[in-house]
Amino acid sequence: MDVNKVKNIIEALLIVSEKGLSIEEMKVAVPDTETKEIKEAVSLLKEEYDRPERSFNIAEIAERLQIVTKPEYLQWINNLYKKETEKLTGPSLETLAIIAYKQPVTRVEAESVRGVNVGGVLKTLLDKDLIQVKGRKDIIGRPLLYGTTEKFLEIFGLNSIDDLPMLKEYSEEDLKYGAQHEAMVNIEEEGVEKTNDEAGGKKDEEESKSQGVKESGEKKDKEKEEHIDETYSEQIEAVQDKGNF
């Protein structure tokens, strides 16, 4: 079949579909085409929709292709479809972020990160269909494992969980900081030994300085850990405004 004909068919199918279509579903609707032809037709549609004069394009969400409007037209769409949005509360957002990044995760594991009980929050997220039970962990007690749902991907506009914002902003810096802090302490300790050899009377003063460096380093480490714990919810908040709950 001519690729332009396939392109028009795919466009029609995407327009009438409510939740989008996967490549496999398109093949069912157009049985006399190959996967390669369908992908080529989709690629042509994307190029056509990416032009400035078009108000919509094709997005891949939860492994399904959908025709979606471009963000710059949201203002006028909201004027037509006035809908109150229900935002997640802070505790719900934090717990959802932990589950999204660490899934599959048990309730105890989520609580160890947040530092508080998350039983009620888990129920809320389950009721909203943002998380689901993925199975049981193979340890004593066999606790439930939680993970995100397809609705979670749809609301946040993600094709898969791999599209979540990376946490690299902190990990590399923290590793470097830890190495620098350890090296600094070692240098201070060597300096104490050298000073003691040269002037024993300054021993107490140098040991005091070294202790001060260690205490300062421990304080910074604690601040770093608290900063990293907040990363999960910060990354999810960056895309939260894309959806309604």
TORPA-4810 file (N, C-alpha, C, O; in nm, 3 decimals):
<nodes>
NODE_1_0.085_-0.121_0.000_0.000_0.000_0.000_0.088_0.124_0.000_0.193_0.128_0.064_M
NODE_2_0.043_0.226_-0.073_0.118_0.351_-0.081_0.134_0.412_0.059_0.039_0.413_0.137_D
NODE_3_0.253_0.464_0.089_0.282_0.515_0.222_0.193_0.635_0.257_0.157_0.652_0.374_V
NODE_4_0.158_0.716_0.157_0.070_0.830_0.185_-0.070_0.783_0.223_-0.137_0.845_0.306_N
NODE_5_-0.115_0.674_0.160_-0.244_0.617_0.194_-0.242_0.564_0.337_-0.336_0.584_0.414_K
NODE_6_-0.132_0.494_0.371_-0.117_0.442_0.508_-0.114_0.557_0.607_-0.173_0.548_0.715_V
NODE_7_-0.047_0.666_0.572_-0.038_0.783_0.660_-0.177_0.840_0.688_-0.208_0.873_0.803_K
NODE_8_-0.260_0.850_0.586_-0.395_0.904_0.603_-0.482_0.812_0.689_-0.562_0.858_0.770_N
NODE_9_-0.463_0.681_0.670_-0.539_0.585_0.750_-0.499_0.594_0.897_-0.584_0.597_0.986_I
NODE_10_-0.369_0.600_0.921_-0.319_0.610_1.059_-0.368_0.738_1.124_-0.405_0.738_1.242_I
NODE_11_-0.367_0.846_1.049_-0.415_0.975_1.102_-0.562_0.964_1.143_-0.601_1.012_1.250_E
NODE_12_-0.643_0.901_1.060_-0.785_0.884_1.091_-0.804_0.798_1.216_-0.888_0.828_1.300_A
NODE_13_-0.725_0.692_1.227_-0.734_0.603_1.343_-0.698_0.675_1.472_-0.762_0.656_1.575_L
NODE_14_-0.594_0.759_1.466_-0.550_0.832_1.586_-0.652_0.937_1.627_-0.670_0.962_1.745_L
NODE_15_-0.718_0.997_1.529_-0.817_1.100_1.559_-0.937_1.041_1.634_-0.990_1.103_1.726_I
NODE_16_-0.980_0.921_1.594_-1.100_0.862_1.656_-1.068_0.786_1.784_-1.159_0.755_1.861_V
NODE_17_-0.941_0.755_1.808_-0.906_0.680_1.930_-0.902_0.773_2.049_-0.850_0.884_2.040_S
NODE_18_-0.956_0.728_2.163_-0.961_0.812_2.283_-0.832_0.807_2.364_-0.789_0.908_2.420_E
NODE_19_-0.770_0.691_2.369_-0.650_0.675_2.450_-0.525_0.649_2.367_-0.422_0.609_2.421_K
NODE_20_-0.534_0.670_2.236_-0.419_0.645_2.152_-0.410_0.500_2.110_-0.489_0.416_2.155_G
NODE_21_-0.315_0.470_2.024_-0.299_0.335_1.970_-0.153_0.292_1.972_-0.062_0.374_1.954_L
NODE_22_-0.131_0.165_1.994_0.003_0.109_1.983_0.026_0.067_1.838_-0.070_0.058_1.760_S
NODE_23_0.149_0.041_1.802_0.180_-0.004_1.667_0.108_-0.135_1.636_0.060_-0.157_1.525_I
NODE_24_0.101_-0.222_1.737_0.034_-0.352_1.718_-0.114_-0.334_1.687_-0.169_-0.404_1.602_E
NODE_25_-0.179_-0.240_1.756_-0.320_-0.214_1.731_-0.343_-0.155_1.593_-0.444_-0.183_1.528_E
NODE_26_-0.248_-0.074_1.547_-0.259_-0.019_1.413_-0.248_-0.129_1.308_-0.317_-0.126_1.206_M
NODE_27_-0.162_-0.227_1.335_-0.147_-0.338_1.241_-0.275_-0.421_1.232_-0.309_-0.472_1.126_K
NODE_28_-0.345_-0.432_1.345_-0.473_-0.504_1.344_-0.575_-0.430_1.258_-0.651_-0.492_1.183_V
NODE_29_-0.576_-0.296_1.270_-0.671_-0.215_1.194_-0.636_-0.210_1.045_-0.724_-0.198_0.959_A
NODE_30_-0.506_-0.219_1.016_-0.460_-0.215_0.876_-0.379_-0.342_0.851_-0.256_-0.336_0.844_V
NODE_31_-0.444_-0.455_0.837_-0.376_-0.585_0.831_-0.284_-0.605_0.711_-0.193_-0.687_0.717_P
NODE_32_-0.308_-0.532_0.602_-0.227_-0.552_0.482_-0.103_-0.461_0.479_-0.053_-0.429_0.372_D
NODE_33_-0.054_-0.420_0.596_0.067_-0.339_0.605_0.168_-0.402_0.700_0.131_-0.480_0.788_T
NODE_34_0.294_-0.370_0.680_0.400_-0.418_0.767_0.431_-0.314_0.876_0.397_-0.196_0.862_E
NODE_35_0.495_-0.359_0.982_0.532_-0.268_1.091_0.618_-0.154_1.040_0.602_-0.039_1.083_T
NODE_36_0.709_-0.184_0.950_0.798_-0.083_0.895_0.719_0.026_0.824_0.752_0.144_0.837_K
NODE_37_0.615_-0.011_0.751_0.533_0.086_0.677_0.456_0.176_0.773_0.443_0.296_0.750_E
NODE_38_0.404_0.116_0.880_0.328_0.195_0.978_0.420_0.295_1.048_0.383_0.411_1.067_I
NODE_39_0.538_0.250_1.086_0.633_0.341_1.153_0.674_0.453_1.059_0.692_0.567_1.103_K
NODE_40_0.690_0.422_0.931_0.726_0.526_0.834_0.614_0.627_0.820_0.639_0.748_0.811_E
NODE_41_0.489_0.578_0.819_0.374_0.667_0.809_0.364_0.757_0.932_0.335_0.876_0.920_A
NODE_42_0.388_0.701_1.050_0.385_0.779_1.174_0.494_0.886_1.172_0.472_0.999_1.214_V
NODE_43_0.611_0.849_1.122_0.722_0.944_1.113_0.687_1.061_1.021_0.719_1.176_1.051_S
NODE_44_0.620_1.031_0.910_0.577_1.137_0.818_0.474_1.229_0.883_0.477_1.350_0.863_L
NODE_45_0.384_1.171_0.961_0.284_1.252_1.032_0.351_1.344_1.134_0.313_1.460_1.148_L
NODE_46_0.449_1.291_1.206_0.520_1.373_1.305_0.588_1.492_1.240_0.582_1.604_1.291_K
NODE_47_0.652_1.467_1.127_0.719_1.576_1.055_0.617_1.681_1.010_0.643_1.801_1.019_E
NODE_48_0.504_1.634_0.964_0.399_1.725_0.918_0.342_1.807_1.033_0.318_1.927_1.019_E
NODE_49_0.319_1.743_1.147_0.261_1.811_1.263_0.360_1.903_1.333_0.318_1.996_1.403_Y
NODE_50_0.489_1.880_1.316_0.590_1.961_1.384_0.605_2.100_1.321_0.674_2.186_1.376_D
NODE_51_0.542_2.121_1.208_0.549_2.252_1.145_0.482_2.358_1.233_0.382_2.330_1.298_R
NODE_52_0.536_2.480_1.235_0.482_2.587_1.322_0.335_2.616_1.301_0.266_2.655_1.395_P
NODE_53_0.286_2.598_1.177_0.146_2.633_1.149_0.047_2.529_1.202_-0.074_2.553_1.200_E
NODE_54_0.096_2.416_1.250_0.006_2.314_1.305_-0.008_2.331_1.455_0.089_2.365_1.523_R
NODE_55_-0.127_2.308_1.508_-0.154_2.330_1.651_-0.146_2.202_1.732_-0.171_2.204_1.853_S
NODE_56_-0.110_2.091_1.670_-0.102_1.965_1.743_0.013_1.880_1.687_0.067_1.909_1.581_F
NODE_57_0.047_1.778_1.759_0.150_1.684_1.715_0.121_1.545_1.771_0.018_1.524_1.834_N
NODE_58_0.212_1.452_1.748_0.196_1.315_1.796_0.289_1.293_1.914_0.409_1.320_1.907_I
NODE_59_0.234_1.243_2.023_0.313_1.211_2.142_0.303_1.062_2.171_0.201_0.999_2.144_A
NODE_60_0.409_1.008_2.227_0.411_0.867_2.265_0.398_0.860_2.417_0.492_0.892_2.489_E
NODE_61_0.281_0.819_2.464_0.252_0.815_2.607_0.207_0.675_2.646_0.116_0.619_2.586_I
NODE_62_0.273_0.620_2.747_0.243_0.485_2.793_0.247_0.385_2.677_0.163_0.296_2.667_A
NODE_63_0.347_0.403_2.591_0.370_0.315_2.476_0.254_0.315_2.377_0.231_0.217_2.306_E
NODE_64_0.181_0.428_2.372_0.073_0.444_2.277_0.087_0.580_2.210_0.123_0.678_2.274_R
NODE_65_0.059_0.585_2.081_0.068_0.709_2.006_-0.064_0.785_2.015_-0.171_0.727_1.998_L
NODE_66_-0.054_0.915_2.042_-0.173_0.998_2.055_-0.152_1.131_1.983_-0.040_1.183_1.978_Q
NODE_67_-0.260_1.185_1.928_-0.255_1.321_1.874_-0.288_1.416_1.990_-0.396_1.406_2.050_I
NODE_68_-0.197_1.506_2.019_-0.215_1.598_2.133_-0.193_1.742_2.086_-0.117_1.767_1.992_V
NODE_69_-0.258_1.836_2.152_-0.239_1.977_2.119_-0.106_2.025_2.174_-0.054_1.972_2.272_T
NODE_70_-0.051_2.127_2.110_0.076_2.184_2.155_0.052_2.272_2.279_-0.052_2.336_2.291_K
NODE_71_0.149_2.274_2.370_0.133_2.346_2.497_0.096_2.493_2.483_0.026_2.548_2.568_P
NODE_72_0.142_2.558_2.377_0.116_2.702_2.363_-0.031_2.736_2.342_-0.069_2.853_2.348_E
NODE_73_-0.114_2.634_2.316_-0.257_2.658_2.295_-0.342_2.621_2.418_-0.465_2.622_2.412_Y
NODE_74_-0.274_2.589_2.527_-0.344_2.547_2.649_-0.435_2.656_2.705_-0.542_2.627_2.758_L
NODE_75_-0.392_2.781_2.694_-0.470_2.893_2.748_-0.612_2.896_2.691_-0.708_2.912_2.766_Q
NODE_76_-0.625_2.881_2.561_-0.757_2.889_2.496_-0.837_2.760_2.516_-0.960_2.763_2.522_W
NODE_77_-0.768_2.648_2.526_-0.836_2.521_2.553_-0.899_2.525_2.691_-1.011_2.478_2.711_I
NODE_78_-0.827_2.582_2.788_-0.879_2.594_2.925_-1.001_2.686_2.931_-1.090_2.666_3.014_N
NODE_79_-1.006_2.785_2.843_-1.122_2.875_2.839_-1.248_2.799_2.796_-1.358_2.831_2.839_N
NODE_80_-1.229_2.699_2.710_-1.342_2.622_2.661_-1.380_2.510_2.756_-1.498_2.486_2.783_L
NODE_81_-1.279_2.441_2.807_-1.304_2.328_2.897_-1.256_2.366_3.037_-1.144_2.334_3.076_Y
NODE_82_-1.340_2.433_3.111_-1.306_2.472_3.247_-1.320_2.352_3.339_-1.430_2.303_3.362_K
NODE_83_-1.209_2.306_3.391_-1.210_2.187_3.476_-1.122_2.211_3.597_-1.005_2.248_3.584_K
NODE_84_-1.178_2.190_3.714_-1.101_2.208_3.837_-1.000_2.094_3.850_-1.033_1.977_3.833_E
NODE_85_-0.879_2.131_3.881_-0.774_2.031_3.897_-0.755_1.998_4.044_-0.760_2.086_4.131_T
NODE_86_-0.734_1.873_4.071_-0.711_1.827_4.208_-0.565_1.789_4.223_-0.522_1.685_4.173_E
NODE_87_-0.489_1.872_4.291_-0.346_1.848_4.307_-0.321_1.747_4.418_-0.399_1.735_4.513_K
NODE_88_-0.212_1.674_4.406_-0.172_1.584_4.512_-0.118_1.664_4.630_-0.056_1.768_4.611_L
NODE_89_-0.141_1.617_4.751_-0.086_1.681_4.870_0.064_1.653_4.876_0.114_1.564_4.807_T
NODE_90_0.134_1.728_4.960_0.278_1.708_4.974_0.316_1.564_5.009_0.401_1.506_4.941_G
NODE_91_0.256_1.506_5.114_0.289_1.367_5.150_0.259_1.268_5.037_0.337_1.175_5.014_P
NODE_92_0.148_1.288_4.967_0.113_1.198_4.856_0.213_1.211_4.743_0.255_1.111_4.685_S
NODE_93_0.252_1.334_4.713_0.347_1.357_4.605_0.483_1.297_4.638_0.547_1.236_4.553_L
NODE_94_0.527_1.315_4.762_0.657_1.260_4.803_0.656_1.109_4.797_0.752_1.048_4.748_E
NODE_95_0.549_1.046_4.846_0.540_0.901_4.845_0.533_0.848_4.702_0.596_0.747_4.669_T
NODE_96_0.456_0.915_4.617_0.446_0.875_4.478_0.582_0.885_4.409_0.617_0.798_4.329_L
NODE_97_0.657_0.989_4.440_0.790_1.006_4.381_0.883_0.893_4.422_0.958_0.840_4.340_A
NODE_98_0.879_0.856_4.550_0.963_0.747_4.600_0.929_0.617_4.529_1.019_0.543_4.486_I
NODE_99_0.800_0.588_4.516_0.757_0.465_4.449_0.797_0.467_4.303_0.843_0.366_4.249_I
NODE_100_0.781_0.582_4.236_0.813_0.593_4.094_0.960_0.566_4.067_0.994_0.497_3.971_A
NODE_101_1.048_0.619_4.152_1.191_0.606_4.129_1.251_0.475_4.182_1.351_0.427_4.128_Y
NODE_102_1.191_0.419_4.287_1.250_0.300_4.350_1.170_0.172_4.324_1.208_0.067_4.376_K
NODE_103_1.063_0.178_4.247_0.976_0.062_4.228_1.050_-0.058_4.167_1.146_-0.044_4.091_Q
NODE_104_1.001_-0.180_4.205_0.895_-0.206_4.302_0.947_-0.186_4.444_1.061_-0.221_4.474_P
NODE_105_0.863_-0.130_4.532_0.906_-0.094_4.667_0.798_-0.135_4.767_0.679_-0.129_4.737_V
NODE_106_0.841_-0.177_4.885_0.747_-0.215_4.990_0.708_-0.092_5.071_0.771_0.014_5.060_T
NODE_107_0.605_-0.107_5.152_0.561_0.004_5.237_0.673_0.043_5.334_0.697_0.162_5.355_R
NODE_108_0.740_-0.055_5.392_0.847_-0.026_5.488_0.961_0.049_5.421_1.018_0.141_5.480_V
NODE_109_0.994_0.010_5.297_1.102_0.077_5.225_1.066_0.222_5.196_1.151_0.310_5.205_E
NODE_110_0.941_0.247_5.161_0.896_0.384_5.136_0.899_0.466_5.264_0.936_0.583_5.264_A
NODE_111_0.858_0.402_5.374_0.858_0.471_5.504_1.000_0.502_5.551_1.022_0.602_5.619_E
NODE_112_1.096_0.416_5.516_1.235_0.439_5.557_1.293_0.562_5.489_1.380_0.628_5.544_S
NODE_113_1.244_0.592_5.369_1.291_0.711_5.297_1.221_0.837_5.350_1.286_0.939_5.373_V
NODE_114_1.088_0.828_5.368_1.012_0.944_5.415_1.028_0.967_5.565_1.022_1.080_5.612_R
NODE_115_1.048_0.859_5.640_1.063_0.873_5.784_0.933_0.879_5.860_0.932_0.905_5.980_G
NODE_116_0.821_0.855_5.791_0.690_0.857_5.856_0.604_0.744_5.800_0.639_0.682_5.700_V
NODE_117_0.491_0.717_5.866_0.399_0.614_5.820_0.332_0.659_5.689_0.289_0.774_5.677_N
NODE_118_0.323_0.567_5.591_0.265_0.603_5.462_0.142_0.518_5.430_0.096_0.517_5.315_V
NODE_119_0.087_0.448_5.530_-0.028_0.362_5.505_-0.145_0.435_5.443_-0.201_0.389_5.344_G
NODE_120_-0.184_0.549_5.502_-0.297_0.625_5.450_-0.271_0.682_5.312_-0.360_0.689_5.228_G
NODE_121_-0.145_0.725_5.290_-0.109_0.782_5.160_-0.114_0.676_5.052_-0.160_0.703_4.941_V
NODE_122_-0.068_0.555_5.082_-0.073_0.446_4.984_-0.217_0.418_4.941_-0.244_0.395_4.823_L
NODE_123_-0.309_0.422_5.037_-0.450_0.398_5.004_-0.502_0.505_4.909_-0.575_0.475_4.815_K
NODE_124_-0.464_0.631_4.935_-0.507_0.740_4.849_-0.455_0.721_4.707_-0.529_0.738_4.610_T
NODE_125_-0.327_0.686_4.695_-0.267_0.667_4.563_-0.327_0.547_4.491_-0.341_0.548_4.369_L
NODE_126_-0.361_0.443_4.567_-0.427_0.326_4.509_-0.566_0.363_4.458_-0.607_0.322_4.349_L
NODE_127_-0.640_0.443_4.537_-0.774_0.485_4.498_-0.771_0.571_4.372_-0.864_0.567_4.291_D
NODE_128_-0.666_0.649_4.356_-0.652_0.735_4.238_-0.595_0.659_4.119_-0.579_0.716_4.010_K
NODE_129_-0.563_0.532_4.139_-0.508_0.446_4.033_-0.373_0.497_3.982_-0.339_0.479_3.865_D
NODE_130_-0.297_0.560_4.072_-0.163_0.605_4.035_-0.058_0.500_4.068_0.050_0.499_4.008_L
NODE_131_-0.089_0.411_4.162_0.001_0.300_4.195_-0.082_0.172_4.201_-0.205_0.176_4.210_I
NODE_132_-0.013_0.059_4.196_-0.080_-0.070_4.205_0.012_-0.170_4.272_0.133_-0.149_4.282_Q
NODE_133_-0.046_-0.281_4.318_0.033_-0.388_4.379_0.098_-0.468_4.267_0.029_-0.516_4.177_V
NODE_134_0.230_-0.481_4.272_0.305_-0.551_4.168_0.335_-0.696_4.205_0.376_-0.775_4.120_K
NODE_135_0.316_-0.730_4.332_0.348_-0.864_4.377_0.390_-0.862_4.523_0.354_-0.771_4.598_G
NODE_136_0.465_-0.962_4.562_0.515_-0.970_4.700_0.667_-0.992_4.699_0.720_-1.061_4.612_R
NODE_137_0.734_-0.932_4.795_0.878_-0.947_4.805_0.911_-1.079_4.872_0.846_-1.118_4.970_K
NODE_138_1.010_-1.148_4.820_1.044_-1.281_4.868_1.132_-1.274_4.993_1.249_-1.313_4.992_D
NODE_139_1.073_-1.222_5.101_1.141_-1.217_5.231_1.039_-1.259_5.336_0.923_-1.284_5.305_I
NODE_140_1.084_-1.266_5.462_0.994_-1.305_5.571_0.875_-1.209_5.577_0.892_-1.087_5.579_I
NODE_141_0.755_-1.266_5.580_0.634_-1.185_5.583_0.578_-1.156_5.445_0.462_-1.118_5.432_G
NODE_142_0.661_-1.172_5.341_0.620_-1.148_5.201_0.537_-1.020_5.187_0.419_-1.026_5.150_R
NODE_143_0.598_-0.903_5.216_0.524_-0.776_5.206_0.489_-0.743_5.061_0.555_-0.789_4.968_P
NODE_144_0.384_-0.663_5.044_0.339_-0.622_4.911_0.440_-0.528_4.846_0.503_-0.446_4.914_L
NODE_145_0.455_-0.540_4.715_0.540_-0.450_4.638_0.452_-0.356_4.557_0.355_-0.398_4.495_L
NODE_146_0.487_-0.226_4.559_0.408_-0.127_4.489_0.486_-0.067_4.371_0.608_-0.053_4.376_Y
NODE_147_0.411_-0.033_4.266_0.470_0.032_4.150_0.367_0.124_4.087_0.250_0.122_4.125_G
NODE_148_0.409_0.203_3.990_0.318_0.296_3.925_0.234_0.226_3.818_0.264_0.115_3.776_T
NODE_149_0.128_0.294_3.776_0.033_0.238_3.679_0.046_0.306_3.543_0.124_0.400_3.525_T
NODE_150_-0.031_0.255_3.448_-0.034_0.317_3.316_-0.097_0.457_3.325_-0.059_0.547_3.251_E
NODE_151_-0.193_0.473_3.416_-0.255_0.605_3.435_-0.151_0.706_3.481_-0.156_0.823_3.442_K
NODE_152_-0.058_0.663_3.564_0.050_0.751_3.609_0.128_0.803_3.489_0.156_0.923_3.480_F
NODE_153_0.162_0.714_3.396_0.235_0.754_3.276_0.153_0.852_3.193_0.207_0.951_3.141_L
NODE_154_0.024_0.826_3.180_-0.063_0.911_3.099_-0.073_1.051_3.159_-0.065_1.151_3.087_E
NODE_155_-0.091_1.059_3.291_-0.107_1.189_3.357_0.019_1.273_3.345_0.013_1.394_3.324_I
NODE_156_0.135_1.209_3.360_0.261_1.282_3.357_0.320_1.289_3.216_0.430_1.342_3.198_F
NODE_157_0.249_1.235_3.117_0.295_1.245_2.978_0.423_1.169_2.951_0.508_1.216_2.875_G
NODE_158_0.437_1.052_3.012_0.558_0.971_2.995_0.529_0.849_2.909_0.423_0.789_2.919_L
NODE_159_0.624_0.814_2.824_0.609_0.693_2.744_0.636_0.569_2.828_0.568_0.467_2.814_N
NODE_160_0.736_0.579_2.915_0.769_0.469_3.006_0.832_0.528_3.131_0.862_0.648_3.136_S
NODE_161_0.852_0.445_3.231_0.910_0.492_3.357_1.054_0.540_3.337_1.106_0.617_3.418_I
NODE_162_1.118_0.494_3.230_1.255_0.536_3.201_1.262_0.684_3.162_1.370_0.742_3.162_D
NODE_163_1.147_0.744_3.128_1.145_0.884_3.088_1.139_0.980_3.207_1.136_1.101_3.188_D
NODE_164_1.136_0.928_3.329_1.138_1.014_3.448_1.266_1.096_3.451_1.370_1.047_3.406_L
NODE_165_1.262_1.218_3.501_1.384_1.299_3.513_1.491_1.224_3.591_1.461_1.161_3.692_P
NODE_166_1.615_1.232_3.545_1.724_1.162_3.611_1.761_1.230_3.743_1.733_1.348_3.762_M
NODE_167_1.822_1.154_3.832_1.865_1.207_3.962_2.014_1.238_3.964_2.074_1.248_4.072_L
NODE_168_2.075_1.253_3.847_2.219_1.272_3.838_2.266_1.406_3.896_2.385_1.423_3.925_K
NODE_169_2.173_1.501_3.912_2.212_1.632_3.961_2.282_1.625_4.096_2.360_1.714_4.131_E
NODE_170_2.254_1.520_4.174_2.307_1.511_4.310_2.409_1.400_4.326_2.505_1.415_4.402_Y
NODE_171_2.390_1.290_4.257_2.475_1.173_4.282_2.623_1.200_4.255_2.707_1.170_4.339_S
NODE_172_2.657_1.257_4.138_2.796_1.280_4.104_2.858_1.381_4.199_2.972_1.363_4.244_E
NODE_173_2.786_1.487_4.230_2.836_1.590_4.320_2.864_1.533_4.458_2.965_1.564_4.521_E
NODE_174_2.770_1.450_4.504_2.785_1.393_4.637_2.905_1.300_4.645_2.975_1.298_4.746_D
NODE_175_2.928_1.222_4.538_3.044_1.134_4.538_3.173_1.215_4.543_3.266_1.181_4.617_L
NODE_176_3.178_1.324_4.464_3.296_1.409_4.464_3.314_1.475_4.600_3.426_1.486_4.651_K
NODE_177_3.202_1.520_4.658_3.210_1.586_4.788_3.265_1.490_4.893_3.351_1.527_4.973_Y
NODE_178_3.215_1.367_4.891_3.260_1.269_4.988_3.409_1.242_4.977_3.478_1.231_5.078_G
NODE_179_3.459_1.232_4.853_3.601_1.206_4.832_3.684_1.326_4.877_3.789_1.308_4.939_A
NODE_180_3.637_1.447_4.847_3.710_1.567_4.888_3.713_1.581_5.038_3.814_1.618_5.096_Q
NODE_181_3.599_1.550_5.102_3.592_1.560_5.247_3.686_1.461_5.314_3.755_1.495_5.410_H
NODE_182_3.689_1.338_5.262_3.777_1.236_5.319_3.923_1.277_5.302_4.003_1.260_5.393_E
NODE_183_3.957_1.330_5.181_4.094_1.372_5.157_4.133_1.488_5.248_4.245_1.494_5.298_A
NODE_184_4.041_1.581_5.271_4.067_1.697_5.356_4.094_1.653_5.499_4.184_1.705_5.565_M
NODE_185_4.015_1.556_5.547_4.036_1.506_5.683_4.171_1.438_5.694_4.240_1.455_5.795_V
NODE_186_4.209_1.361_5.591_4.338_1.294_5.594_4.453_1.393_5.597_4.551_1.375_5.669_N
NODE_187_4.439_1.501_5.516_4.542_1.604_5.513_4.556_1.671_5.649_4.666_1.696_5.696_I
NODE_188_4.440_1.700_5.711_4.442_1.764_5.842_4.509_1.673_5.946_4.585_1.719_6.031_E
NODE_189_4.479_1.542_5.936_4.539_1.449_6.032_4.689_1.438_6.011_4.766_1.430_6.108_E
NODE_190_4.733_1.438_5.882_4.876_1.436_5.855_4.942_1.563_5.906_5.054_1.562_5.958_E
NODE_191_4.868_1.674_5.889_4.921_1.802_5.937_4.938_1.802_6.088_5.033_1.861_6.140_G
NODE_192_4.847_1.737_6.158_4.856_1.728_6.304_4.981_1.652_6.344_5.054_1.693_6.433_V
NODE_193_5.004_1.537_6.275_5.121_1.456_6.309_5.250_1.533_6.283_5.344_1.530_6.363_E
NODE_194_5.254_1.604_6.168_5.374_1.680_6.134_5.397_1.791_6.234_5.510_1.816_6.277_K
NODE_195_5.291_1.858_6.271_5.302_1.968_6.366_5.348_1.919_6.503_5.426_1.985_6.570_T
NODE_196_5.297_1.803_6.542_5.337_1.746_6.671_5.485_1.716_6.673_5.551_1.731_6.776_N
NODE_197_5.538_1.672_6.557_5.681_1.642_6.551_5.763_1.769_6.560_5.869_1.772_6.622_D
NODE_198_5.712_1.875_6.496_5.786_2.001_6.494_5.767_2.081_6.622_5.862_2.142_6.673_E
NODE_199_5.648_2.081_6.674_5.620_2.161_6.794_5.512_2.090_6.875_5.393_2.106_6.847_A
NODE_200_5.551_2.014_6.970_5.457_1.937_7.051_5.358_2.024_7.125_5.249_1.978_7.161_G
NODE_201_5.394_2.149_7.148_5.305_2.235_7.222_5.178_2.272_7.146_5.080_2.316_7.206_G
NODE_202_5.180_2.253_7.010_5.063_2.289_6.929_4.972_2.170_6.903_4.876_2.181_6.826_K
NODE_203_5.000_2.058_6.966_4.923_1.935_6.941_4.774_1.952_6.969_4.690_1.916_6.887_K
NODE_204_4.743_2.006_7.085_4.602_2.021_7.122_4.528_2.111_7.025_4.414_2.085_6.988_D
NODE_205_4.595_2.219_6.982_4.532_2.314_6.891_4.503_2.250_6.756_4.394_2.268_6.701_E
NODE_206_4.599_2.174_6.703_4.579_2.110_6.573_4.473_2.001_6.580_4.393_1.986_6.488_E
NODE_207_4.471_1.924_6.690_4.369_1.820_6.706_4.230_1.882_6.714_4.133_1.826_6.664_E
NODE_208_4.224_1.999_6.777_4.096_2.069_6.787_4.048_2.112_6.648_3.930_2.100_6.616_S
NODE_209_4.142_2.161_6.566_4.107_2.201_6.430_4.059_2.081_6.349_3.960_2.089_6.275_K
NODE_210_4.131_1.967_6.364_4.093_1.846_6.290_3.954_1.799_6.330_3.874_1.758_6.245_S
NODE_211_3.925_1.805_6.461_3.792_1.766_6.509_3.685_1.859_6.454_3.575_1.817_6.419_Q
NODE_212_3.722_1.987_6.446_3.627_2.084_6.391_3.596_2.055_6.245_3.481_2.069_6.201_G
NODE_213_3.699_2.014_6.170_3.679_1.980_6.028_3.587_1.861_6.016_3.497_1.859_5.932_V
NODE_214_3.609_1.758_6.101_3.525_1.638_6.097_3.380_1.671_6.131_3.288_1.625_6.063_K
NODE_215_3.360_1.751_6.237_3.224_1.786_6.277_3.155_1.866_6.167_3.037_1.847_6.139_E
NODE_216_3.232_1.958_6.105_3.176_2.037_5.996_3.139_1.947_5.879_3.035_1.965_5.815_S
NODE_217_3.227_1.850_5.851_3.200_1.757_5.741_3.078_1.672_5.767_2.997_1.648_5.678_G
NODE_218_3.065_1.626_5.894_2.947_1.545_5.929_2.819_1.626_5.914_2.717_1.574_5.869_E
NODE_219_2.825_1.755_5.953_2.707_1.841_5.939_2.670_1.859_5.794_2.552_1.856_5.759_K
NODE_220_2.773_1.878_5.707_2.747_1.895_5.564_2.691_1.768_5.504_2.602_1.772_5.419_K
NODE_221_2.745_1.652_5.549_2.694_1.524_5.499_2.546_1.508_5.530_2.468_1.463_5.446_D
NODE_222_2.508_1.546_5.653_2.368_1.536_5.694_2.280_1.626_5.608_2.172_1.587_5.566_K
NODE_223_2.329_1.750_5.583_2.254_1.842_5.498_2.241_1.787_5.357_2.136_1.803_5.294_E
NODE_224_2.347_1.722_5.307_2.343_1.663_5.173_2.238_1.554_5.166_2.160_1.547_5.071_K
NODE_225_2.235_1.466_5.270_2.139_1.356_5.271_1.996_1.409_5.271_1.911_1.357_5.199_E
NODE_226_1.969_1.514_5.352_1.835_1.571_5.357_1.799_1.631_5.221_1.685_1.624_5.178_E
NODE_227_1.901_1.692_5.154_1.877_1.752_5.024_1.843_1.646_4.920_1.755_1.666_4.837_H
NODE_228_1.914_1.533_4.926_1.890_1.424_4.830_1.753_1.364_4.851_1.685_1.331_4.754_I
NODE_229_1.710_1.347_4.979_1.578_1.290_5.007_1.466_1.372_4.943_1.361_1.317_4.908_D
NODE_230_1.488_1.504_4.929_1.386_1.590_4.871_1.384_1.581_4.718_1.290_1.628_4.655_E
NODE_231_1.488_1.518_4.659_1.500_1.513_4.514_1.383_1.443_4.449_1.335_1.488_4.345_T
NODE_232_1.335_1.331_4.508_1.226_1.255_4.448_1.106_1.343_4.420_1.056_1.347_4.307_Y
NODE_233_1.059_1.414_4.522_0.939_1.495_4.504_0.965_1.615_4.415_0.875_1.658_4.342_S
NODE_234_1.088_1.671_4.418_1.119_1.786_4.332_1.111_1.747_4.185_1.060_1.823_4.104_E
NODE_235_1.162_1.627_4.151_1.160_1.584_4.011_1.018_1.560_3.964_0.984_1.596_3.851_Q
NODE_236_0.934_1.499_4.048_0.796_1.476_4.008_0.721_1.607_3.997_0.638_1.624_3.908_I
NODE_237_0.749_1.703_4.089_0.681_1.832_4.086_0.709_1.904_3.955_0.628_1.984_3.909_E
NODE_238_0.826_1.877_3.895_0.863_1.943_3.770_0.767_1.910_3.657_0.756_1.986_3.561_A
NODE_239_0.698_1.795_3.667_0.605_1.756_3.562_0.462_1.740_3.613_0.373_1.703_3.536_V
NODE_240_0.438_1.769_3.740_0.305_1.747_3.798_0.198_1.830_3.730_0.085_1.784_3.713_Q
NODE_241_0.231_1.954_3.690_0.131_2.043_3.631_0.078_1.995_3.497_-0.015_2.054_3.443_D
NODE_242_0.135_1.889_3.443_0.089_1.838_3.314_-0.044_1.765_3.324_-0.115_1.753_3.225_K
NODE_243_-0.079_1.717_3.443_-0.198_1.634_3.452_-0.294_1.675_3.562_-0.261_1.757_3.648_G
NODE_244_-0.413_1.617_3.559_-0.513_1.638_3.662_-0.531_1.509_3.739_-0.516_1.400_3.683_N
NODE_245_-0.562_1.519_3.868_-0.578_1.401_3.952_-0.723_1.390_3.998_-0.758_1.296_4.070_F
</nodes>
